[in-house]
């Protein structure tokens, strides 16, 4: 399974290490940092854990409809449709009350 992070920062490094520990293919597109020295520091830490940037030829194949983020919107409600199979609205309403 491939996991691609769009913009990463210093606090995402532990999450990426854990995912790599579970033998998942982890990639990133861009490092968010204020200076070049911080970017280089983050990049070297990622390289030590065999986490590399996504090659450009693969980046072009990513469809904007399939990409998702934790803070982004879900216009087709794909995540909701999959989650509703696990936990129906009736049970969820009982927990909310």
DAHU-V224098 format. One record per residue. RES is the residue in one small letter. PHI is phi as a letter, one per 30 degrees, with the letter a starting at -180 (none if undefined). PSI is psi in whole degrees, -180 to 180 (NA if undefined). D_FIRST is the distance of its C-alpha to the first C-alpha in Angstrom with 1 decimal. Layout:
RES|PHI|PSI|D_FIRST, RES|PHI|PSI|D_FIRST
This chain:
x|none|137|0.0, x|c|134|3.8, x|b|127|6.7, x|b|123|10.0, x|c|136|13.3, x|d|-76|16.4, x|c|125|19.3, x|c|155|19.1, x|b|-175|22.1, x|d|-35|23.3, x|d|-12|22.6, x|d|-13|18.8, x|e|-46|18.6, x|d|-36|18.6, x|d|-42|15.7, x|d|-37|13.6, x|d|-41|15.0, x|d|-44|14.2, x|d|-39|10.4, x|d|-33|10.7, x|d|-35|12.9, x|d|18|10.4, x|i|40|8.7, x|c|149|5.7, x|d|111|6.1, x|c|130|8.6, x|b|165|11.1, x|b|159|14.3, x|c|-42|16.9, x|b|145|20.1, x|c|122|21.8, x|d|113|24.4, x|a|157|27.4, x|d|-31|31.1, x|b|165|32.0, x|d|-32|30.8, x|d|-39|31.3, x|d|-42|28.9, x|d|-43|26.3, x|d|-38|26.9, x|d|-45|26.8, x|d|-41|23.4, x|d|-39|22.0, x|d|-37|23.5, x|d|-37|22.0, x|d|-40|18.5, x|d|-34|19.3, x|d|-30|20.5, x|c|15|17.1, x|h|42|15.5, x|c|118|14.1, x|b|162|15.2, x|d|154|15.9, x|d|129|14.0, x|d|145|16.2, x|d|-33|18.6, x|d|-28|18.1, x|d|-30|14.5, x|d|-33|15.9, x|d|-24|18.5, x|d|-9|16.1, x|d|122|14.8, x|d|138|16.9, x|d|-21|18.7, x|d|-31|18.5, x|d|-17|14.7, x|d|146|14.5, x|b|162|15.4, x|b|168|16.6, x|d|-34|18.2, x|c|-8|21.6, x|d|171|21.3, x|d|162|22.8, x|b|83|21.3, x|d|-34|23.9, x|c|1|22.8, x|h|42|22.2, x|d|-45|18.8, x|d|-41|17.9, x|d|-43|21.4, x|d|-36|21.4, x|d|-37|18.4, x|d|-30|19.9, x|d|-25|23.3, x|d|-31|22.3, x|d|-39|21.6, x|b|101|24.7, x|d|161|27.5, x|d|-34|29.8, x|d|-43|32.8, x|d|-39|31.2, x|d|-38|29.9, x|d|-37|33.5, x|d|-41|34.9, x|d|-36|32.8, x|d|-32|33.8, x|d|NA|37.5
